[in-house]
Each structure stands twice: as C-alpha cells, then as structure tokens.
Amino acid sequence: MIVRIQSAGVMGIAAAPVDVEVDGAPVGRGGGDAHFAVVGLPDKSITESRERVRAAISNSNYDFPAMHITVNLAPADLKKEGPAYDLPIAVGVLGVSNQIDANAISRHAVIGELALDGRVRPVAGVLPIALELKKHHVKSLIVPVDNAGEAAVVAGIEIIPVDHLREVVGYINGNLPIEPFQADVEKYFEHETEHPFDFGDVKGQESAKRALMIAAAGGHNVLMLGNPGVGKSMLSKRLPTVLPRMTLDEALETTKIYSVAGQVTRETPLITQRPFRAPHHTISDAGMIGGGTTPRPGEISMAHNGVLFLDEFPEFNRKTLEVMRQPLEDGTVTISRASGSLTFPARLMLVAAMNPCPCGYLGHPKKKCSCTTRMIAQYRSKISGPLLDRIDIHLEVPSVDFKELSGEARGMTSAEMFSHVQRARDVQTARFKRAREGLHNNAGMNDKEVSTYATLRPQVKSLLDSAMEMLHLSARAYTRIRKIARTIADLDGAQDIGAEHITEAIGYRTLDRAEA
C-alpha cells in the first residue's frame, strides 16, 4: 500500500513542492526483518527523522507497524534537508498502517518537525512554502501552531494549526475539528513599534538630519564622515524612526527572508517594520553576503527593504566590502555551490560611518590631527572607488559646540521628518508604478530612467555642467547628483528639478571633489 502526502522544501527564499510517498509492505514479502528507509536525496537530518518519527508515533499511543517501510521524497533529484518532513512521514506511516484515513490525507499538505513525545515543533521557511503550495492549488496546509501566523498571511489557502501528532490524526480522521487560522494582516500593519530614540533629541546637527531625511526619502546610500563623538552612530540609530512604511509586497518579501533564516516568531509573524542591521566590522564574507554548504541569507539580505549600517567602515575586511559591490548595484546576491546557485534579494539602504583620518581628528576645531597626508590617503583608500561609486550621499558631520548641546533649542523630530519622507516616497511610488519591476525609489533608477524622470531644464543643466567643471567633480557624480536632486524636489513637492535642488545635491558629493 502506498500513501502520498503533499509537502514542500525550501530553496533559497523560494520553495518547491515535494511528494512524500510512503510504502508499507508486510514483513513476509521480501523476507528479513522490518526496516524503515528514506530515499530521495535526503540529508542527515532527514535520515535521522526515522528515529524521531518512530518515537513520536509510539509516545502518542499509536502502533508503529512491523512492516517494510520505504519513504520516497519526490522529485528524487532535488536535495532535501531539514526536519520539516517529520510530520508528513509520520502521517504516511500511520496511513499505510490504517491508523489514519489514507483517502483523507490527499486533501491536505503537511509540514512540521516532531519531538519525541509527539509535539509538533516549528520549522523555517513556512511562508515561502505556503506561497508555493498555493500556486499548485493546495487548499489546506497543516502546520505547527507557532508557524500558523506567517503561513496565514497567504490568502486563498486554509492554514490548520496543530500542536501534537494526535491533533493531526484526529483532524484528518474527522474526529477533531480545528478552525483554520485567520491572520489579520491590516492589524499587523497597525502595530507601531515604539522607538526608544527620536531625532528631536539630537541637537546641533540639523544639516546632517536634513541629509538623512533626503536619504530615507529616496532610498539613497550614505557615507558619514566625522570626528569621534560627533554623533554619527547616534544619528544612524534614529534612522529607522523616519523610514517610509512598508507595502504588503515588501513585507512579504522581507518576511520570506527571515522565515528561511528561522527568525520569524509567533508574536511577529509578518515583518512590517523596515529592518535595521548593524553587523560588527569583524564579520566574515559569508556572514555579510550569505553562504554555507547550503546557502543561507547574510546580513546584506537580512537588511532587504531596510538599512544596513556599517560603523567604522574602513575597519571592515577589504574583501568583505568588495563582495558587496554587485549586490548593491543589482539588488540581489547570487551564491553558487557545486549543487547549484541560489539568489537572495538585497535591495537595501547602505549607511556607513567613518572617521576622516586614522586618528579621527582631521578638521577638529580643538584637537590636532597627528596623521600624515600619506596615512590619510591610505586610510581612505580602504574604501575602493567602485564601492564609493555606489554611495549617493557623502555627509560631513561637524563637531557641535557645547553651547548648542546645552541649549534648549529642539530641532526636527522624527515624526516631522517621517511625514516629509512618507509624502516624498508616495510620490515616487506613484511615479514608478508602471516602470520596471523592482523600481521603488529614486536611488534605484538606472541611467535611462534618470534621463526620463530626473530631466533638467536648460538653465539647471547649465548650472550642473558648470559645477562639474569648476569643482572638478568626477563623471560618476553626475548621475548621482541628479538622483539626489530628484528626491530633494520630491520633498519640496516640486514637479521639476530646480537650481536650488541641484545646488544642494552638489553639496553631498564632497569625496568626489577630494579625489580631484
């Protein structure tokens, strides 16, 4: 007798349908003792599932059949990994031994890990699995109760939450009714995270706050230069308070990444707040872009649709920084292994902070810099030209006078900055609605799109051309300035880019002038 159970496996942030075929033959057929074999390119964790399944069935007061049991995970040429096949295998074993209605099994897909006592444990990647099974017209998916919230955000498929193997058997046999889990997606978006920081607490850095507001509005990468203690990290930590709201598509895409990484919780089944990742400068290449024998997303993908903050930028390994170049340009990162290649999304806002020199006090109003010109050049050369080319805004963060710090004056608050950012991002969303897929903000425009959406009137173009020549700006700065100017115009509610927008944008390309 053969029983087939629908399931699925994760590949990158996508999933692929897997049929769990269980054959049970009497011990007399073929001779020898009863055996339990799993085939179909399983990894070690699946091979070990035989013992988990055996113990879970016995400890749930069911009989483990004395039969020749063969489990095939089809298609056989697809590498299978992880404990998520425990529950469908157990259902199949109970089906071939007539302890569960074999005909009713075909109406459900099943996913979940089993504890030895029969409890159903959560697994990674349930959201992409639910999305994939829906494409294959699966109507009902049985999942661990802790995974039900993330799976239920997928409309059009019933999510049945279970906590124990006995609940699965009772539900399939029709003896235990279980209500499908209902996810209130709108309520997830209504949940506002209370940020412990506010830009209103930052005194004397209004120009830096203005630049970060522009960066947030257009999704621009930022490099902050300033002496130690001027507030670079303080400003960066407050950036999440002004980032624009996520759309449902962005939330689903971000949640898929966190799902396969096993970082979606029962309390937060849908990621509705833009991620803010701040890895230490000792991070490895694999930690940054992803990797492993079976590739997993790295920090650059975990920051998708959010912010990747790199403090002490030149202290990161040069190789680690260089492998970021292509993902920053394409918005994706591809990891190749002998078994194949996997692609993870990496559309993010890079915010980096660094000192102006090795000692940190170049340009400080009171402390003297002890670095030579050669030392400063070597320090800054750790950031390669091609990587710097992917950073739109170069922001010099000045030292703040004590009188400003001790004063009562309060600048723009996060709420005020957020309202400007969201309004500008809404303009961009409407502008790019019919543009190419994946274009959501001004920073993502290619050269052709800059020519289309960031056009300059003759007199404004003449101003930019003159600045390019007089300030000896590099050629790569030309497109960046137009992108930034487009965002500044959006913040001002202007349809056309004006001279004042170009002038301000030119001020954010200081490192290009330094290279001249």
N, C-alpha and C positions, 0 to 999 in steps of 0.2 A: 504494500500500500504506500502511495506517495501523497504527501501533503505539501502544498505550496503556500508560502506566506510572502506577502509583499513587504519589502523593506527598502532601504536605500543607504548609500555610503557617501561620505564627504570627499570631494576632490577640490582642494584649494578652498574657495568660498562658494563653490557650486556643489551640486550633489548628482549622483547617478542612481537610477533605480536598480535594486538588487532583489532577485527572487531567491528566497531561502527554501530549497527543496529538501524535504526530509523523507527518506525511505526507511521503512521498518520491515524487516524480514524475520520470520521465525528462526530460532537458533538451529533447527533441524536442517534448514535449507543452506547448503554450502558447508555444513559441518563446523566444528570448532566451537569455542566459547563465544558468548555475546560480546560484541565490540561496538565502539562508538567512534566514528571517524568523521572529520570535517575536511572537505576538499573545496577547491575553487579559489586557489591563490590566497589563503588566509595568512595573516601574520601571527606572531607568537601569542598575542593577547586573545585572538580568536581560537587558536588551538587550545589554550588554557580554559576557554569557555566551557569545554566539555565537563570539567570538574565543577565549575560554578553551577552549570545547568543541572547536573546530577544531584548536587547537594540541595539546590533550591527546590527542585521538584519533591525530593524526599522530605525536606523540612517543612514543606507546605501541605503535607499529608496526602500527597499523591504517590502513585506507584511508578517507580522508574522501570520501564519494561525490560524484561530479559530478552532482548532482540538484537539482531544485527542492525544497527542504526547508522545510516550514511547521510550526512548533511552536505549538500552541494550549494555553494554560493555562486549564482549565475548573474552575469556572464563570467565564465571562468578565467578570462584573460584580463580582468580588472582586479588590481590589487586591493584586497580588503584588509582593513585594520580597525582596531579599537574594540571595546566591549559592547558596542551598541547592538550587536547581533545576538546577545544572550537571550533576550526575551523572545524574539521570533523563533530561535532554535528551540527554546523550551516549549513554545506553543506548538511547534511542529511535532516534537516528541510526544506531547500529550495527545496530539491529533492522531498520530499513527497507532497509538495505544488505546484509542477510542475513549479517552477521558475528557475530550473536548470535541464539540461538534465540528467535524472536518469540513462540512459544507459551509458552515457559517464563517469559517476562518477567511475564506476568499473575499468576504465583504469588507475586510479591514486591512490596513497596513500597520505594521508593528515595529517599534523601535524602543530600546532600553537595555540597561545593564542590570544584572541580577546580583543581589547579595546572597550569601549562602543560606540565609534564613527565608529567602523568597521575596524580600523587599526589592522594589524597583528603584534603581538609582538613576540620577540624571546623566545625560550624555552631552557631548559637544556637537554643535552643528545642526541642531533640530530645526532652526529657521530655514536654512537653505534646503534641508530635506523636505520640509513641508511645502516650500515653493515648488520644488521639482516634482513631488508626487501630485500636486495639484495639476501641473501641466500634463500629467499622464492620467488625468481623470479619476484619481483616487478620491473617494467620497468620505472615508473615515480613517483617521490615524490615531492609533493608541500610543500614548507617550507617557513617560514618567511625569508625575504630578508637578515636579519642580520645573519641567520644561514646557508645561502647558501654556503659560503666558506668552512666551515668544512664538510658539507654533500657532497660537490662536490669532495672531495679528494678520495671518494669511486668510483672506476671505474666500469662501467657497469650498472649504474642507472642514468637516467636523473633527474636533480635537477631543479625544477621550482621555482624561487624566486618570492614571492608576498609580497606586502606592504599593501594591503587592501582587504577586503572581495569582493569588486566589481571586483577586478582583478581576483580573484579565479573564480567567477561566469562567467565572460567574457571569461576566458581561457577554462574552462570546456565546455561552450556552443559553443566554436569555434569562438567567436566574437572578441577576443583579443589575438593575437599571442604573446607569451612570449618565448624568446630564453632561452634554458637551460643554467644554469650557468656552465662555464668552469673554472676549477681550474688548475693552472699551478704549479704542485707540485714541479717540479725542481726549479722553481723560488723561492718558499718558502724556499728551502734549500740554494739557493744562497744568501739569505738575511743574512748578517753577522751583528750580534749585536756589536755595538761599546762599548767595556767595558771601564768604567771610571778608571779602575785600571790596573796595569801592574806589574808583578813580578820584572821587571827591576828597579822599584822604591824602592824595599826592599834591604837595604844594610846590609851586615854583617851576613846574615842568609843563606848562601849558602848550608850548610848541611841540614837545615830544608826545603829549596826549593827542594833539591835533594830527600828528603824523600817524600814530597808531589807529586813530579813528578812520583815517583815509585807508590805511592798510586793511582794516577789518571790513570796510565798506566794499572794497574792490577785490579782496582776497589776495592782496599783494604780499610777497615775501619781504621781510625786513631784516636789515643788519644794523644793530645799535652799537655805536662806539662811544665810550665814555670812561672817565676815570673811576677807580674803585669807589663805591659808596654813593654814586650819583643817583642811583635808583633804577638801573637797567632791569634787574630781576624783579624789583617791586612793580615796575610798570608792566612787565610781561605777565606776572601773576594775576593782574587785573584785566588782562585782555579778554578772558572768557566772559566777563560781565557785559561786554558790548558786542559780542559776535551775533550775527543775524540768526533768527530762528531757523531750525532745520525743517525742510519739507519732508513729507512722508517717504518719498523715494530716497532721500538722503538718509533718513533714519533707518529704513530697511537695509540699505546697502552697508551702513556703518554697523548695524546690529549683526549682520551676517558675518562680518569680520570678527567681532567679539564673540559670536556664537561658536565659530570653529576654533577660536582660541580658548573656549571654555570659560569666558568671563562674563556671560550673561547670567544674572541672578534671578531668583524667583520674585524678588522685590522690584527689580528693574528689568522687566522682560523686553523693553524696547528702548534703545538709546535715543533719547530725544534732545540731549544736550551735546553740543559740539565737543569732541574730545580735546583735551589739553595734555600732551605728553611731554615730559621733560627728562629724558634719559641722561645718565651721568656720562662724562666725557671718556670714561674707560670702557664704554660699550663696544662690543665686537661688531664685525661686519654683519654676521648672521643676526645678531640682536637688532641691528639697525634696519636691514632690508628684509630679513626673514631667512629661514634656512632650516637645516636639519636633514636627516635621512629622508623623512617625509616632510617636505617644506611646510612651515608654519609662518603666519604673518609676523613681520618685525615691527619696530616702532614706527617706521615710515608709513606702514599700512594701518597700524592702530590709530594713527593720527588722521586718517582719511576723513575728509569733510570737517576737520578741525585744525588744531595748531600743534606743530612740533617745535618745541622751544629748546634750543641748544645754547646753554650758558657756557662761558669760556670757550668760545668757538674754535680758536686755534689750537686748543689743547686736545681736541678730538684727533684720533688717528687719521693721518692724511688719506690713507686708503679707504677708511670708513666714510670720509666726506666725499671722496671721488665717486664711490659707488652710488651716491645719492643723485648724481647729475642727471642721469637718464630718467629715473622716476620723477624728478621734479619737472622735467620737460614734458614727459608723456602722460603723467598722472597714473601710471601703472608700474609695477615691478614684476619682472618675469624671472623665476628661479628654475634653473634647469638641472635635472638629475638624470642618471642613466635610465631611469624608469619613465622619464618624460618631463615635461615642463608645466609649471603652474604659474598663473598670473594673478596677482593681487592688486586691488586698486590702491592708489597712493596720491589722491588729489587733495593736497593739504596747503596750509599756510605756514611757511617756514619763518620762524622768528629766532634770530641768532644775536648773541651779545658778546662783545669782546672789548678788551682794553685797547687804547690807541698805541700802546707800545709794551714791551716785556715788563717794565717796572710799573706801568699803569698811569704814570703821572705826566705824560706828554700833554702840554697845553693846560696843566692845572694852574689856577691863579695863585696858589700859595706854595705848593710843593714842587721842587725842582726835579726834572726828569734826569735820570742817570744813564740813559741809553744812548748809544752812538747811532748815527744815521744807518750804518750797516746792520746793527741789531734790529732797528725798527723795520728796515726793509725785509730782513729775514723773517721777522715775526709775522708781518702782514702777508708775506709770500706763502705762508702755510695755507692761505685761502687762495686757491687757484683762480685764474681768470675765468675759465669756463663755468666754475661754480658761482663766482661772483656775478657772472652774466645772468644767472637765474634769479638774482635778488633785485627786486624793483627799487626798493626804498633804502637809501643809506641815511641813517639817522644819527646825528651827533647829539648826544645827551650831555648838556652842560652841567657844570657844578652849580649848586644852588647856594646863594648867600644865606647866612644864618638868620638874618632879619626876615627873609621870606619864609624860612622854616618855622620860625617862632611867631609869625604873624597870624592873624585871624582870618585872612582872606581865603576864600574857598573857591576853587576853580570848577570846571565842568565835572558833574557827577557821572557815574556810569549810566544812570537812567537817561540823562540828557544825551549822552554820546550814543547810547543804544538807539534812541528814537531817530537820530540822524542816519546812523548806519543802516537800520532796517528800511528806512524810506529809500535810501540810495540803492540797496540791494533789491528792493521790489522793482525799481526802475530797470535794473539790469535783467532781472528775471523776465520781465515783460519784453525787453529788447531782444533777448536771445531765445525767446520761446520757439521760434521757427528756425533757429540757426542749427548748427550741427549738434548731434547728441553729445552730452558731456560738457557743453559750454554753459557755465552758470554765472560767471562773473567776469569783470574786465581783465583781470590778471590772466585768465585762460585764453584770451584772444591770440590767434596767430597773426602773422604779418598781413595776410589778406583781409582778415576780419578787422584789424586795426585800421586799414585803409577804408573799410566800409563804415565802421561805427565810431571811429575817432578822427573824422575828417577835420581839416583845419582850413579856415578862411585864409585868403592870400596874405593879409596883413599879419595874421597869427603865425602862419607858416614862415613868413619872412623873419619874424621875431625869433622863432626857434632856430632857423638856419643861422642867424647872426650869433645867437648864443653858442651854438655848436662850434662856430669858428673862433669866436673871441675867447671862450673858456677852454678851448682845446678838448672838448668832450669826445669820448670815443664813439665810434659808429654804433656800437651796441646800445648806447644810451638813448638813441633817437626814438626807437620804438617804445622803450620803457617809459620815457617821458610822456609820450602820447597816451599810453595806457593810464598812467597816474593822473594826467590832466583830465582824461575822460571821467575818472572816478571823482575828482575834485568838482568837476562840473555837475555830476550827478548829485553830490552832496549839496551843491548850491541850487539844485533844481533847474539848472540851465540845460537847454537842449543842445546848444552849440558850445564848443570849447572856446573860451575867451583868452585874451592876453594874460589876464590875472591868473588863470588856471595853469597856463603854460609856465609862467614865471615861477609860481610856487612849486610846480613839478620839477623844474630845473634845479631847485634848491635841494632836492632829495637825491642828487646824483654826485655827491661830494667825492667819492672814491674814484670816479672816472676822471675828475679833474686832478686828483693826486697822482694818477698814472701818467699824466701828460708830460 
